[in-house]
């Protein structure tokens, strides 16, 4: 079942990417058309100017009247060409905006809106590089949605999907808009929290825990935190965050067993 969902997601991603390419190509064609219309408009204006020049050399005659009509017609056609060129440019801008939106959607998890892993890892790497250029502070949070399998088995996949959405909504509402949220696996997410330390990150995830409880009384998450060190790579941070998550889940299990 999971393999089929992955294949469906891959096909959706490929389809969106293909549509984005087509839209970008259409925008390029519209840009070419608008430039051509602008050039035609300029040529018509030049022709009208030449006809106007002839008027200065002609006496008041039927020839002069015809020249005036031709010049006016050229100016009218030039105005039409410029209007159409403006429309072409507007359509090209819309095509590019749609293409960008398609590309962005292709990189997002369709269920939760979090980044898919390939693009998400790029965003996390960017945050690491940005942190090194500023105050050097960044915390990676490795999040696991507790008991997702049990929720799916007992209440169905729709209930499990709702839990995943509730977790991501709780995370997003307590992080900054530029903090990346990445779906690493079926029930695992990784977040990058810049300009903060471990204590600050713990407070954020305490708030996330409370927000999740309000949205889903039985929903819970476990989290492992890793602070960026001077020589850490994304893989280093991810591995430490995963190890911290494992310890957090062991401690939670021990508390439940002792209760």
Secondary structure, DSSP 8 states (H G I E B T S, - for coil): -HHHHHHHHHHHHHHHHHHHHHHHHHHHHHHHHHHHHHHHHHHHHHHHHHHHHHHTTS-SSHHHHHHHHHHHHHHHHHHHHHHHHHHHHHHHHHHHHHHHHHHHHHTB-TTT--B-HHHHHHHHHHHHHHHHHTT--EEEEEEEETTHHHHHHHH-HHHHHHHHHHHHHHHHHHS-TTS-EEE-SSSEEEEEEES--HHHHHHHHHHHHHHHHHH-TT--EEEEEEE--TT--HHHHHHHHHHHHHHHHHHHHHHHHH-
